[in-house]
Amino acid sequence: MEFKALRVPSLNKKVADELDHVLRDLSGVKKFEITLETQELYIVFDENQVGFQTLAQEMAKVGCSLKNIDAALLL
């Protein structure tokens, strides 16, 4: 499954660094890209290993709540 956030206003250097650590350690995350310049986030994950709700909770813990994302796609 793929999650792409097109505009993440809370995505700054600190949040990106913390998110990087969380996503590297989270079982089931296969690939991710964090682009600070455009405030975009792209995550490929295996939903059999990590559910979207868990992914969203882990993102929120580091300041990247889904509530604050202007536009996103879940494919």
C-alpha positions, 0 to 999 in steps of 0.5 A: 500500500502507498501513502502520499501526502502532498502538503504537510505543513508541520513537516520541518527539519525536526519532524522530518528527522524524528519521522525518519527514525520512526519509519526506519524502525517500523516493521512493514515500511518498505520505502519512504521519502521525505521532501522538506522543500515541498513538504511532501511525504511518500510511504510504501508499506505492507499492510499485512505487517503494519496497518494504516492506523498504526502508521498514522499513530506513529506519525502523530507521535512525532508531530505529523498528524493526519489532521494537519495534512492538506492533501493525501492519497492512499493507494 
